Amino acid sequence: MQLIAAPASPFVRKVRMMLLETGQMDDVEIVNVTTSPIAPSPEVSTANPLSKIPALIRSDGPAIYDSRVITRYLDTRAQAGLYPQARIWEVLTLEATGDAIMDAAVLMTYEARLRPDDKQDRGWVDAQWGKISGALDALNARWISHLSGPLDMGQVSIACALGYLDLRHDAYGWRKGRDALDDWFAVFSERPAFQATIPA
């Protein structure tokens, strides 16, 4: 199999962490590409008609995407249990929360990188951060007990989202006033799979 990827993408990082945590890294070739919404790479467009990463090219079926589909597929393939049925709705909700944080944070990055200075919309950027901030507050107030439980994909998604905030939006200081979430992330981020997927 081949994973169409870019090293800094938090969505790709989710998939790479799944591969490492489930012992499937040797089964997948990572194909790093240079791509963007306004200049998608041919490899991305061929694998995913939406021209987004990640996409997983399989030998036994069509390419699959997005990250949530890929991680669910890989979890089933390895029978790894990172989507445990006993708490599936909590796991899926946490994964959706992490992915939504990533979505908003990536859009903020694109606004700064892909639009000319005089075309950037500060109000729109602030609105994206408002979504992120609200999600972080909810995680800090209501989800720490789940985050601190046995490993699942909800935790992986949240960790990748927080890692991306550190990478691209550290100036916003997401940790301020969120001590419980900060403490959880400090422990989780020591996992070998998280350390191994830090963007170079």
C-alpha positions, 0 to 999 in steps of 0.5 A, spaced: 500 500 500 502 507 499 500 513 503 499 519 499 502 524 504 505 531 506 510 531 513 506 537 516 499 535 515 496 533 522 491 528 518 497 524 515 500 524 522 494 521 525 494 515 519 502 515 521 501 514 528 495 509 527 500 505 523 506 505 528 501 504 534 498 497 530 505 495 527 503 496 520 508 501 518 512 496 514 506 494 510 505 502 507 510 506 503 509 513 505 509 517 498 510 525 500 508 530 495 508 537 495 501 540 494 496 545 496 489 547 495 490 551 489 496 547 486 494 540 488 499 534 486 498 529 480 499 524 485 493 527 490 488 528 485 489 521 482 488 518 488 483 522 491 478 526 486 477 532 492 485 533 491 486 532 499 491 528 503 491 523 506 489 518 501 491 510 501 492 506 495 490 499 496 492 493 491 486 490 493 481 495 492 480 503 490 484 508 494 480 510 500 480 517 503 479 521 508 483 520 514 477 517 518 476 512 513 483 510 512 484 509 520 478 505 521 480 501 515 487 500 518 484 499 525 480 493 522 485 490 518 490 489 524 484 488 529 487 493 533 481 495 537 482 503 537 475 504 535 472 500 541 465 498 541 464 499 548 465 507 547 465 508 540 460 514 540 465 517 545 471 515 541 468 518 534 466 524 537 473 526 540 476 524 533 471 528 530 473 534 535 480 533 533 479 533 526 475 539 526 480 543 530 485 541 525 480 543 519 480 550 522 487 550 524 489 548 517 484 554 514 488 559 518 494 557 515 492 557 508 489 564 509 496 566 511 500 562 506 496 562 500 492 569 500 495 576 499 496 580 505 491 585 502 486 579 501 486 576 508 480 576 512 482 577 519 475 576 522 474 570 518 481 567 521 478 570 528 472 565 527 476 559 526 480 560 532 473 561 536 471 554 533 478 551 536 478 555 542 471 552 544 473 545 542 479 546 547 475 549 552 470 543 552 476 538 552 479 541 558 472 541 562 469 535 560 473 530 556 480 529 560 477 522 564 476 519 557 483 522 554 486 519 560 483 512 559 486 506 554 488 508 547 483 510 542 483 514 535 479 519 539 486 521 543 490 520 537 486 525 533 486 530 539 494 529 540 495 530 532 491 537 533 494 540 539 501 538 535 499 542 529 497 548 534 504 548 537 507 547 530 503 553 526 499 557 531 503 557 537 502 564 538 495 563 540 497 560 546 492 554 547 495 552 553 493 558 557 487 556 562 487 549 560 491 546 565 488 539 565 489 538 557 496 541 557 498 536 563 494 530 559 498 532 552 505 533 556 504 525 558 501 523 551 506 526 547 511 522 550 508 516 546 514 513 541 509 514 535 507 521 537 515 522 537 516 519 531 511 523 527 513 530 529 514 534 522 521 535 521 
